[in-house]
Amino acid sequence: MEQRATALLVDLCRSGVELRLTRDRRRITAPARVLTPDLREALTAHQSELLPLLCLVEDYRGLLRKTFTRLGGRRGLAAEEAGRFVHEQTRYMDELGPELLASVFGMVARAWRESTGICPWCVGGATCPDPLPHAR
């Protein structure tokens, strides 16, 4: 059953739909523009599997935003911070799985690039794997 919940989250992330949890982390919220009857039914059917996954996803989004902010700063990311990021990234990979992790990463990176104008893939002269147009 958890595989269906994970697949649902992957599909939503790839579509740019960001599900959120309420402050108490007991209910799922979605943008009204995407909340179709089918999606509402799927969220209800898989709520017990989605809640813990979404807790992890929200925590992972926070880690990414913090790291992207540090990468875009003047000092960049210190070696110790990079090591902690790799450790956390590995932990989230184990808990979320590679497909969901990659989908969340891509969604957060695109949103961060859109809001800041800085591409997290291109920071430091790395080759950007994202085909969407942007300034480097």
Steps between C-alpha positions, in 0.01 A plus 500: 500500500787740579628452144176651366535797735861549390404472132223756554745744659754446220234574237384810684856631544576445132184695418610784727231437762626560851295332768535640850407396847305713742696647788411206725606261219171310517338611174615540141440820305524552127456803276132537410585521128625139501262343747288296261248245628742221396791656689282561804396134493861382466616722786222368721566137404873526571500753783647264760798424272533857371521676838835353611641534146394863480661569839828372355447689174439828683810449713703419187369813324619703799847343481521577128390861536751556781778340296414692181503824698846418634624402154383830356661705777838665484678235703323206344483171683779411743644148486336407831161626377543307175575186698187546711297557185631178342419311820146640511452448127594135543258461790216651299591278203458196725169622641338648188657289227697629203206585276310710754821663622595602144149630430495713815853625431407606147184677612674689781798589280277642225293699751816632665648598162175670406485703822870591524625491141782269612514144374610257773635264235720764336648644819875455488508447125344153506327378188126554530290191438175698498370555146276791600640832373680716752797731540826353617 
